[in-house]
Amino acid sequence: MSQIIYGIHPVKEALTSSNLQFEKILVGTQKPHPLLQSVIDLANRKQVPVTLTTKETFEKMVKGVSHQNIAGILKEIPYANLESILSHHKKEGEKALLLILDGIQDPQNFGSLIRTASGCGVHGIVIPKDRAVGITPAVMKISAGATAHLPIARVVNLSTTIEYLKREGIWIYGAAGEAKDRIHQLDLNIDLAIVIGAEGKGIRPLVKRKCDRLFSIPMKGPLSSFNASVSGGMILYEVVRQRSIDNHPPSTPL
């Protein structure tokens, strides 16, 4: 089933991905400005068909979404498999860093998490097939094109998947507001998968029991938790911080 993505940056990023294939690109103007023309030129180099139409016709086709006068019609978006994600991190010779999202349903949160994960060096994201948002045009736009480059696996059973990752030597750490351990107290320079739960509900009990360790983010004020995408950003940056310190130890004072 084809998907439509909108906006200059998402379409441009998708064109640079080896994982995505286009049916065609639609442009809602006969006189593209330079930034739009650069995307058209890239599409031509990739031999992707481009159709220029009038703004009025384009608006009818895209039904009023925020589009920047460009839309890309993709062939079916392929989800990754866990084996390919793990083989990639092993090939790179890096400590594994995966993000497991347990039931994220808000496209804004999912898209933001994809963008953050990409910037923090996550090797892949795992989501459940049911009761969770998948890769949609809205998610791709919110991720600012990161969806085109970061492998996302969709699995039937998260608990079974976690057991598989454990057998592959990956530790499973779950974010839980009630946990006594704080994120900055943990050693995160290990082969690791971080589990983040759904908005307002957190990680489901069965998935939580599968985690090797639970942790929380220090928080002040009356609220019990941060937004899922905000939490993900703080957690992943702490991983980056710790791994950067380990890879670049402080110099010895003279």
N, C-alpha and C positions, 0 to 999 in steps of 0.2 A: 504494500500500500504506500503510495507516494505521500510526501510531506512537503508543505510549503514553508519556507523561511523568509523572513522579511528584514530589510535593512542592509545598508552598505557593508558594515563590518561583518555581520554574521554570514552574508553571502560570500564575501571575499575570503574569510577564514575557511569556509566550507570548500571553496575552490582549491585551496592549498592543501586540503586533506586528501590522503590517499585512500581513506576509508569510505568516502562519500562519493556517490555518482549522481549527476544531474540529468534530468530529462530535458530541461530548458530553463532559461532565465527570461523573465519579463521585465521590461523597463517602461515606466509610465511617463515618458517624455520623448519627443523627437530630437531634442537638443540637450543631451546630457552635459552637466557641468564636469569639470576636470576630475573630481574625485569619483564620480559615477562612471565616467569614461574609463578610468583606470581599471575598474572592476570589469567593464565590458571587454577591455583589451585583454585582461587576464583570462576571461571566459573564452575569447577567440583563440588564445594560445593553447587553451586546454581542449579546444574543439567542442565546446558546449554551445548549443544553439541559443542565440539571443534574439528576442523579438521586441522591437520598439513599437509602442502604441501611444495613443493619446492619454492625457491625464484622466479624462472622463471615463474612457473605456477601462483604464487600469483600476480606477476607484471602484468600479462595479465588480471587477474580478476579485479584488482583495477585500472588499466589504468593509472599508473604513478603518482598518488596523493601522498602526504606526509603521510606515513602510519605507520612507525616504525614496520613493519612486522606483524601488527595485524589489523583486521577489524571485526566489529560486525554487523551482519544483524539483525536489529530490526523489530519486528512487527510494525504495524501502531502506530506512536507516538500520544498518546492521548493529546489533548488540555484540559486544565482545564475549569471549568465554574466559573463565578463570585461568585455564591452562596457558592461554596466550599472554594474559596479564602477568602471571608468575614467571613465565619464561623470559619476558621482557626485562623484568627487574633483575633476574639472575644474569642475563646477558650483559646488563649495564654494570654488574658488580656492585650494586648498591644495596643497603638495607631496605627491605620491603616496606612500603608505606601504602596501605589500602584504606579506603573509607567505605564503611558499611552503613547504609542509611536505612533504618528500620521504620518504614511507613511514612516517609515524607510525602505529603499530599499537596503542598503549596508550590506551584511552579516558580514563584519568586524565590522561595528558599532553596529549591533544588537548583535553579539556574545559578544563584549566587554561590552555592556550595561547589558547583562544578568549576566556576571561575576561580574561586579561592584554591580549590584542590589543585588545579592546573598550575597556579602560581607558586604553590608550595611543594611541588615535585611529587605529588601523589601518583602512584603507578596505575591505579585504576579504582573505579567506584563500583560497589555492588549494591543493587536494589532488589527488593522483592517484586515478583510479577504481579501480585494482587495487592489491592488496597494501598497503592502508592502511585505517584505521578511518574510517568515515563518520559522519554525524550519527545517533546512536543515542540511546535514552532515557537511558542512562548518561552519555553525553557532554553531553546537554542539562542533566542534573541537576548534573554537576560544574562546568559553565560558569556555574552560578547564574543561568540565564536569558539569558546573553549571546548564545547561539546564535540567539535569536529576533530579535536586532537587527543582528548582524554578517553581511554577505553572505559566503557560502562557495561557491566555485566548484569543481566536481569535473571534472577534465579527463582525457582519454584519454592524452595524452602531455605530460609536463612539459617536455621539451626543446623541443618545438614551441611550447608556450605561452610559454616564456622568450623564444624568438625573436620571437614576436608582441609581447611586452611591450617588448622592445628597440626594435622598430620604432615603438612608441608613445612612445619617448623615456625609458623607465624603465631605470635602472641595476640590475643584478642583483649583489648581494653575498651570498656564501655563508659560513656559519660552518663552519670547519674547524680542528681542533685543531692541525694541523701548520703552519698559516699563520703567517708572520712578522709581518704587519701586525696590530696590536692594534685592537680595536674603537674605543677612545677616541682613536686616532690618525687616524681616517678622518673625512672631511667627510660627514655624514649628512643635511645639509640640502639634499637633491636629490630628484628623483623617483626613488623607491627601492623595490625589492622585496628582502626578506631571505629567504634560503633556509636552512632548518634541516633536518638529516637525521634519519634514524630512530635510535631508541634503540640504542646500541652499535655501529651501522654507519656512521652519518654520512651525508653526501650521496653518492649513487651517482656513480661516476666520470664517466659521460656528462653528468649534470646539472652536476657540478662543473666540467667543461670549458666549459660554457655560461656560467658565471658571469663577470662582468667583473672581479671581484676577490674574493679570499678573505681572511678575517680570523679571528682567534682571540680568546678571552677569557683574560686573564692568570689563571693558576691556580697555587696551591701545593699541596703534598702529593703522595702517591703515585698518585692516580687520574689518568686521562688526559683526562677530560672531565666536564662537569656533566650532570645530568639535562636532557632536552630542554626541559621546561617551565621549568626554572630558567634555562637558557641563554636561552630566548626572553624571559623577563622582564628579564634584565639587558641584553640587546641592545636590546629595544624601549624600555626606560627611557633608555638612552643616546641613542637617537634623540630621545625627548621632551626630554631635558636639552639637547641641542645646539640643537634647534629653539626651545626656550623662551629660551635665551640670545640667539639671533639675533633673536627677535621682541621681546625686552625687554632691550636693551643696558644695561649698568650705567650709573648716573648719573655725571655728571662731578663730581669732588670740588670743594668750594667752596674 
